[in-house]
Amino acid sequence: MIQAIKEKIQTKLPDIKKSLGFKNDLEAPRIVKVIISSGTGKAADKARNELIIDRLGKIAGQKPVARGAKKSIASFKVRQGDIVGVSVTLRGDRMYGFLNKLINTAIPRTRDFKGFATSSIDDMGNLTIGINEHTIFPETADEDIRDIFGLSVTIVTTARTKEAARALFEAMEFPFSKEG
């Protein structure tokens, strides 16, 4: 399962090198890490924070880290250090396992999905995806549906340009929209 994405990239590496004009295998883009993050919303609601930490841990297969507020903001009733978000950084086999689950299981379960816009690839070659409902992942779909939260997935690559990153993501068979 984990090897499937690694093998896809390895078999298409010569095509990526040729299309981008690279002479060395080490010039070709690679995936470095995947960051999954979610805002917890109300900082005072500890039950919601624990729920999001628990479910994000099930999705990622690794315990998330709670992120505190950097500044106090009186109008939002947030104090410095209050938990305002949760994030997980995946590397290695867990990263490839999560990407396999995201591409082959979770994205096809998304309602009215037409593909990701290529504009979600930034100038540094990283792809950031916003997911509205965490219930598309099979680990959390059968649980209580009253607390649905969104999350963000950032795939960090060694690509130096958008074109190189797009070639890497297309080699992984990432679903991009046809419009552009």
C-alpha positions in Angstrom: 0.0 0.0 0.0 2.7 2.5 1.0 4.9 1.2 -1.8 2.3 2.0 -4.4 2.9 5.7 -4.3 6.7 5.3 -4.0 6.7 3.0 -7.1 4.5 5.4 -9.1 7.0 8.2 -8.5 10.0 5.9 -9.2 8.6 4.5 -12.5 7.6 8.0 -13.8 10.9 9.7 -12.6 12.6 9.4 -16.1 9.5 11.1 -17.7 9.6 13.9 -15.1 13.3 14.4 -15.6 12.9 14.5 -19.4 9.9 16.9 -19.4 11.6 19.3 -17.0 15.1 19.0 -18.6 16.9 17.6 -15.6 20.0 15.5 -16.1 20.4 14.1 -12.6 18.0 12.0 -10.6 18.6 14.2 -7.6 17.3 17.3 -9.4 13.8 15.8 -9.7 11.3 16.9 -7.1 10.5 14.8 -4.1 8.0 14.9 -1.3 9.6 16.0 2.0 6.6 16.1 4.5 2.9 16.4 4.8 1.4 18.8 7.4 -2.2 18.3 8.5 -3.7 21.2 10.5 -7.0 22.3 11.8 -8.2 25.3 13.7 -10.2 24.5 16.9 -12.3 27.6 16.9 -13.4 28.4 20.4 -10.4 28.5 22.6 -12.3 28.0 25.8 -14.1 24.8 24.6 -11.8 22.1 25.9 -14.2 19.3 24.9 -14.0 20.4 21.3 -10.2 20.6 21.4 -10.0 17.1 22.7 -12.4 15.8 20.1 -10.4 17.4 17.3 -7.1 16.1 18.7 -8.6 12.6 19.0 -10.0 12.5 15.5 -7.0 14.1 13.8 -4.9 11.5 15.6 -7.0 8.7 14.1 -6.8 10.2 10.6 -3.0 10.8 10.7 -2.0 7.8 12.7 0.1 10.0 14.9 -0.7 12.2 17.9 -1.3 15.8 17.0 0.4 18.8 18.7 -1.8 21.5 20.1 -0.8 25.0 18.9 -1.2 28.0 21.2 -2.1 31.6 20.3 0.9 33.8 19.7 -0.8 36.9 21.0 -3.6 37.9 23.3 -6.6 39.4 21.4 -9.2 40.9 23.7 -12.0 41.2 21.1 -11.8 37.4 20.4 -11.4 36.6 24.1 -8.1 34.7 23.4 -5.1 34.8 25.7 -1.6 34.1 24.7 -1.0 30.3 24.9 -4.7 29.3 24.6 -5.1 26.3 22.2 -6.4 27.7 18.9 -5.2 24.9 16.5 -3.9 21.4 16.1 -1.3 20.1 13.7 0.5 16.9 12.7 3.7 16.6 10.6 4.1 13.3 8.8 7.3 12.0 7.2 8.5 8.7 5.8 6.2 5.7 5.6 3.4 7.4 7.5 3.5 10.2 5.0 3.1 7.9 2.0 0.4 5.9 3.8 -1.6 9.1 4.4 -1.1 10.2 0.8 -2.3 6.9 -0.4 -5.4 7.1 1.8 -6.0 10.7 0.8 -5.8 10.1 -3.0 -7.4 6.6 -3.2 -10.0 6.6 -0.4 -10.9 10.1 1.0 -11.0 12.3 -2.2 -13.3 9.9 -4.1 -15.7 10.1 -1.1 -16.0 13.9 -1.4 -19.3 15.1 -2.6 -19.3 17.0 -6.0 -15.6 16.8 -6.4 -14.3 18.2 -9.7 -10.6 18.1 -8.9 -8.2 20.5 -7.2 -7.2 23.8 -8.8 -3.6 24.0 -10.0 -3.5 27.4 -8.3 -3.3 25.6 -5.0 0.3 24.9 -5.8 2.4 27.9 -4.5 5.5 29.4 -6.1 7.8 27.3 -3.9 6.2 24.0 -5.2 4.1 23.1 -2.2 0.4 22.0 -2.5 -2.1 23.1 0.1 -5.6 21.6 0.1 -8.6 22.6 2.2 -11.0 19.8 3.2 -14.4 21.0 4.5 -15.4 17.8 6.3 -13.2 15.4 8.1 -15.8 12.7 7.7 -14.4 11.8 4.2 -11.7 9.7 6.0 -12.8 6.2 6.8 -11.5 6.3 10.4 -14.0 8.9 11.5 -17.0 8.4 9.1 -18.9 6.1 11.4 -18.6 8.2 14.6 -21.0 10.8 15.9 -21.5 13.4 13.1 -22.6 16.4 15.3 -19.1 17.9 15.4 -17.7 18.2 11.9 -14.6 20.3 11.3 -12.4 21.1 8.4 -8.7 20.6 8.0 -5.8 21.7 5.8 -3.3 19.4 4.2 0.0 20.9 3.0 2.3 18.7 0.9 5.9 20.1 1.0 8.2 19.2 -1.9 11.7 19.9 -3.0 10.4 21.4 -6.3 11.6 24.9 -7.1 8.9 25.8 -9.5 5.1 25.3 -10.0 5.8 23.3 -13.1 8.1 20.8 -11.4 5.7 20.4 -8.5 2.8 19.8 -10.9 4.7 17.2 -12.8 5.4 15.4 -9.5 1.7 15.5 -8.4 0.5 14.3 -11.8 3.0 11.4 -11.5 1.3 10.6 -8.2 -2.1 10.7 -10.1 -3.3 13.6 -8.0 -6.7 14.7 -9.3 -6.5 18.2 -10.7 -9.3 20.0 -12.4 -9.4 20.2 -16.2 -9.9 24.0 -16.3 -6.3 24.8 -15.4 
